[in-house]
Amino acid sequence: MALIKDGAFVDDAWTTVGDDDPVPGDQPAIVGFERWQRDRDQLLARGAPLGVRLSSDQPPALIADDLGHFDVVALEFPRFGDGRAYSYARLLRQRHGYTGEVRAVGDVLRDQFLFMHRCGFDAFEVTDQTEIGHWQQALSEISVVYQPAADDRPPAPTQRAAT
Amino acid sequence: MYRYDEFDQTLVDERVVQFRDQVQRRLSGELTEPQFKPLRLMNGLYMQLHAYMLRVAIPYGMMSSEQLRMLAHIARRYDRGYGHFTTRQNIQYNWPKLPEVPDLLADLAKVQMNAIQTSGNSFRNTTADQYGGVAADEIEDPRIWSEIIRQWSTLHPEFSFLPRKFKIAVTGSPNDRAAVRFHDIGIVIVEGDGGEIGFEVLVGGGLGRSPFVAKTIRDFLPKQHLLSYLEAILRVYNQLGRRDNLFKARIKILVHETGTEEFARLVEDEWAQIKDAGVDLSVEEVGRIKAYFAPPVYEALDADVAEFRAQRDADPDFDLWAGTNLAPHRQPGYAIVNLSLKPEGGPPGDATADQMDRVADLADTFSLGEIRVTHEQNLVFAHVRQADLHELWTELTAIAMTTPNMGLITDTICCPGLDYCNLANARSIPVAQRISRRFADLKLQHNIGELRIKMSGCINACGHHHAGHIGILGVDRKGEEYYQITLGGSGAEDASIGKVIGPAFSEDAVVDAVATVVNVYVAKRKDGERFLDTCRRIGPEPFKEKLYGAH
């Protein structure tokens, strides 16, 4: 897997930890929601950044009060057609005011980048076959949007009012 | 009608380029068919029994003559010279070749048309009353709000991967000609206390294998909040709609399983948080869109057109047509004209390229260059002077579009069925054609009166059989095509789901069975009763007795 962030491939400093695997004490780690519930105190006692991963049936309201503890919230796409995480990302950004990294994980395809970016995702775990040119193309090939979302693209109605 | 500005045009042009790239990746082998499938389905391209099928959006059924000429061109250039108008007021082409589809889309874009989201698990074409802006019984023009929904729902980043497809319909009249109660969301423009105009919002209607009539979740929504309210409904559905079972994924199942009251509460809670968050359009933007639908400049005419009356008196064929195929216009001296796409023995909803060209010319001459598609698969001229009707009728008769059968037994809604569709269990077009021949006698049809037959070739119900006064459903029985009959459905404001009358009929017997049902009605009806009224009054027994009694 590779990670796209801020329009470029970056080294992923984060380790995703299984529910029963040991959590490294000194490295950034992403744990599942169940692990977070179970081992909350131990996880917070570590001296390293923490992230949480939500499956597609775990809405962000579950962690709304804990968001201050997380530098990364990873939202799963179990298959590209399961679009729940689009709503979750917007809720994280626009309802819960989360400003850390929102990472798309799972079945993340180039043809979804634009929608994901518009909903507030800013990091994307992709397959090694993905090229950075795909990312640039996906974000630029449709330049008009009609509705406000979690990004700063001005919707057409706003642009019309300005002309 | 609405015209694209630079933003609308840019989006559609860019979408063509994007899809051309996706097709190129498929043709080069970079994408496998399974990888390409979700991409083509976001652009209306299906793999059917024999070939690709492309569905082109006609937003709320509105077309200019220029657009219809382009549809004719596409039928000739990329298809086999015809197209099929659908119950979503769209048009389908059954024989495009994949390498040519990008060029086809580029041609469409030249006349402000596209195939965006005509398939896939997202918003489909928003449909509306075909008489928008001209109906005598209208409270407000539904097309304004349909266009606002069209734009908001196009490439919506949050709702492009819903649990299932999503269909919205809008009516501005109490008489529902858009079947809004069988939509995922139905919007009815209503007048509130104090005369304010707003929306009644219904959710969870649908056909398919589990038919439901939509339920009202809000009696009155102030107009300016339409989009934020829709966004709230969709956000609830996107998160809670079932994704474990394709057949339980529509919002109707969520509403049914959650309960209407609880579902309404979830929507209201969500809406309370976003109603002032900038989703709704400004008054100025609504006004900009509304201006496109301003009434045209009509001539000041008398309501009573002596010439028209005299022509009706003199020509019985014209008189018969005028009795069924016209609808009251809000402007004195004008009429709404329905063009029948259900000629005797023809496939319902089909039109040839030559017919389309001619209709476009006639629209220019007689109806301000504008054509509408109805969900019942006919066409409409919305602005015809009554004094011109006889001349128009003569011209339309020459292209076989004046069958005087609107709302009658041969005005069948029909899906493509097993002749084209790979979901179908049975053919539907040939049965519709045989019904059309069986009841071709106009005197007979008119004597029977309003009777809406709707036919689907499989349980997915694209032909709306549940909502037919008589519904016909094709089923497969050990490799043979059988047809189940339902009675008492309605897609109008008195929406109801038809009930199965008994065991299915063979292909040979189904048309006789329909005739038997009709005979029972004719024998039992009281003065002025429509088929549906009689059916509701007497119940299924008298029909069952005649259909199955001898066995």
Interface residues (C-beta under 8 A of the other chain):
Chain A: S56 P59 F80 G81 D82 G83 R84 Y86 S87 Y88 R90 Q94 R95 D111 Q112 L114 F115 M116 R118 C119 Q137 E141 I142 S143 V144 V145 Y146 Q147 P148 A149 A156 P157 Q159 R160 A161
Chain B: D5 F7 D8 T10 L11 E14 R15 V17 Q18 D21 Q22 P38 L39 N121 Q151 W152 T154 L155 H156 P157 E158 F159 S160 F161 L162 L227 R235 N238 Q239 R243 Q273 A277 G278 V279 L281 S282 E284 E285 R288
